[in-house]
């Protein structure tokens, strides 16, 4: 009987912990890079964007809900873009819209991420 009560309490504890809201995890540049990496050939002037590229753009957009998340993602994207050899800025700027994501700001190498 005591063993059954301990098991029941353990199950109840696990269920309670699963229901506790967790603190939001900040968006980091490694994660951003992994999401947008499939866009590399397109932002270098190649055809596309690919379905994988658009999936990454949509996922990043959906994950960057808070202003802090958007600013972090923006800073990461700006840093990634500055490191891309032969960046086609028009393709980079147009990627979100081509993927069906409307942003309330224009993407550029000089974007002020504190304002997104």
KESELUM-964261 format. One record per residue (C-alpha): residue in three letters; x, y, z. Coordinates in pm, whole numbers. Each point is the difference from the previous one (the first is absolute). Last residue first. Layout:
N
<atom rest="ala" east="X" north="Y" up="Z"/>
...
This chain:
116
<atom rest="unk" east="1208" north="4605" up="-3434"/>
<atom rest="unk" east="150" north="335" up="102"/>
<atom rest="unk" east="300" north="-123" up="200"/>
<atom rest="unk" east="100" north="-201" up="-306"/>
<atom rest="unk" east="101" north="313" up="-189"/>
<atom rest="unk" east="29" north="-144" up="-349"/>
<atom rest="unk" east="325" north="75" up="-183"/>
<atom rest="unk" east="45" north="-333" up="-177"/>
<atom rest="unk" east="-362" north="20" up="-108"/>
<atom rest="unk" east="-336" north="-156" up="83"/>
<atom rest="unk" east="-296" north="232" up="-30"/>
<atom rest="unk" east="-243" north="28" up="290"/>
<atom rest="unk" east="-357" north="-109" up="86"/>
<atom rest="unk" east="77" north="-352" up="-123"/>
<atom rest="unk" east="-240" north="-200" up="-215"/>
<atom rest="unk" east="92" north="-366" up="-34"/>
<atom rest="unk" east="-126" north="-182" up="-310"/>
<atom rest="unk" east="336" north="-150" up="-98"/>
<atom rest="unk" east="47" north="247" up="-285"/>
<atom rest="unk" east="-77" north="274" up="255"/>
<atom rest="unk" east="265" north="-127" up="241"/>
<atom rest="unk" east="264" north="-42" up="-274"/>
<atom rest="unk" east="-33" north="345" up="-155"/>
<atom rest="unk" east="276" north="176" up="197"/>
<atom rest="unk" east="242" north="-289" up="-48"/>
<atom rest="unk" east="-76" north="-18" up="-372"/>
<atom rest="unk" east="49" north="376" up="-40"/>
<atom rest="unk" east="316" north="-10" up="214"/>
<atom rest="unk" east="169" north="-257" up="-223"/>
<atom rest="unk" east="282" north="-104" up="231"/>
<atom rest="unk" east="316" north="-95" up="-189"/>
<atom rest="unk" east="182" north="-133" up="309"/>
<atom rest="unk" east="-228" north="-28" up="301"/>
<atom rest="unk" east="154" north="126" up="326"/>
<atom rest="unk" east="-198" north="324" up="16"/>
<atom rest="unk" east="-319" north="-202" up="-49"/>
<atom rest="unk" east="73" north="-217" up="305"/>
<atom rest="unk" east="60" north="306" up="217"/>
<atom rest="unk" east="-320" north="167" up="-120"/>
<atom rest="unk" east="-192" north="-324" up="50"/>
<atom rest="unk" east="129" north="-38" up="355"/>
<atom rest="unk" east="-80" north="360" up="89"/>
<atom rest="unk" east="-351" north="-39" up="-145"/>
<atom rest="unk" east="-58" north="-327" up="186"/>
<atom rest="unk" east="100" north="164" up="327"/>
<atom rest="unk" east="-219" north="303" up="-71"/>
<atom rest="unk" east="-296" north="-220" up="-88"/>
<atom rest="unk" east="50" north="-209" up="315"/>
<atom rest="unk" east="18" north="313" up="218"/>
<atom rest="unk" east="-313" north="140" up="-164"/>
<atom rest="unk" east="-180" north="-322" up="84"/>
<atom rest="unk" east="-132" north="-246" up="-256"/>
<atom rest="unk" east="315" north="-117" up="-178"/>
<atom rest="unk" east="-91" north="-370" up="-20"/>
<atom rest="unk" east="-264" north="43" up="-271"/>
<atom rest="unk" east="229" north="214" up="-216"/>
<atom rest="unk" east="285" north="-247" up="44"/>
<atom rest="unk" east="-225" north="-288" up="-98"/>
<atom rest="unk" east="-129" north="188" up="-305"/>
<atom rest="unk" east="353" north="85" up="-117"/>
<atom rest="unk" east="113" north="-359" up="57"/>
<atom rest="unk" east="-295" north="-144" up="-191"/>
<atom rest="unk" east="65" north="252" up="-277"/>
<atom rest="unk" east="361" north="-115" up="-36"/>
<atom rest="unk" east="-104" north="-365" up="5"/>
<atom rest="unk" east="-257" north="69" up="-274"/>
<atom rest="unk" east="272" north="161" up="-209"/>
<atom rest="unk" east="33" north="371" up="-66"/>
<atom rest="unk" east="70" north="-40" up="-277"/>
<atom rest="unk" east="257" north="31" up="-270"/>
<atom rest="unk" east="351" north="124" up="77"/>
<atom rest="unk" east="107" north="358" up="67"/>
<atom rest="unk" east="206" north="-45" up="318"/>
<atom rest="unk" east="-316" north="45" up="206"/>
<atom rest="unk" east="-148" north="-300" up="-183"/>
<atom rest="unk" east="303" north="-225" up="56"/>
<atom rest="unk" east="1" north="78" up="372"/>
<atom rest="unk" east="-372" north="-47" up="69"/>
<atom rest="unk" east="44" north="-356" up="136"/>
<atom rest="unk" east="217" north="154" up="277"/>
<atom rest="unk" east="-297" north="202" up="130"/>
<atom rest="unk" east="-112" north="-228" up="282"/>
<atom rest="unk" east="346" north="-125" up="98"/>
<atom rest="unk" east="133" north="356" up="12"/>
<atom rest="unk" east="-285" north="114" up="223"/>
<atom rest="unk" east="69" north="-288" up="241"/>
<atom rest="unk" east="372" north="79" up="12"/>
<atom rest="unk" east="-85" north="368" up="42"/>
<atom rest="unk" east="-200" north="-50" up="318"/>
<atom rest="unk" east="-369" north="59" up="63"/>
<atom rest="unk" east="-69" north="37" up="369"/>
<atom rest="unk" east="-178" north="-285" up="173"/>
<atom rest="unk" east="-331" north="104" up="146"/>
<atom rest="unk" east="-34" north="-86" up="366"/>
<atom rest="unk" east="-193" north="-320" up="53"/>
<atom rest="unk" east="-363" north="-18" up="94"/>
<atom rest="unk" east="-69" north="-267" up="263"/>
<atom rest="unk" east="-229" north="-270" up="-143"/>
<atom rest="unk" east="277" north="-256" up="-48"/>
<atom rest="unk" east="109" north="54" up="359"/>
<atom rest="unk" east="-350" north="-77" up="124"/>
<atom rest="unk" east="-23" north="-316" up="-211"/>
<atom rest="unk" east="339" north="-123" up="125"/>
<atom rest="unk" east="-102" north="67" up="361"/>
<atom rest="unk" east="-331" north="-186" up="-44"/>
<atom rest="unk" east="185" north="-301" up="-148"/>
<atom rest="unk" east="243" north="0" up="294"/>
<atom rest="unk" east="-287" north="28" up="247"/>
<atom rest="unk" east="-177" north="-296" up="-162"/>
<atom rest="unk" east="319" north="-206" up="9"/>
<atom rest="unk" east="54" north="83" up="368"/>
<atom rest="unk" east="-363" north="-90" up="77"/>
<atom rest="unk" east="34" north="-333" up="-185"/>
<atom rest="unk" east="316" north="-82" up="196"/>
<atom rest="unk" east="-175" north="77" up="330"/>
<atom rest="unk" east="-278" north="-246" up="-92"/>
